[in-house]
């Protein structure tokens, strides 16, 4: 049988966790809407504030990559290959 006091503690913890997550989500949205690159990313269907902000922060200036292949390799989407030219 469940102890009513424990149930109250669990309920209070759950409520405080939901509030904390809500505050974090609000801050992420605020930050995403303040960053031009994140705003641009959010124009793509399915990309919301969390994905846009994380991508912008992780990648930084995309101009630092020579091409899409370099960017894909950087994020781990394609394996890199080291070839020396010797057998």
QUIGI-V465238 format. One record per pair of residues at least 24 apart in sequence whose ideal C-beta (glycine too) atoms are under 6 Angstrom apart, sorted by the first residue. I is the first residue (numbers start at 1). J is the second residue. D is the distance in whole Angstrom. If there is no record, write none. Layout:
BEGIN
i=I j=J d=D
i=I j=J d=D
END
This chain:
BEGIN
i=28 j=53 d=6
END
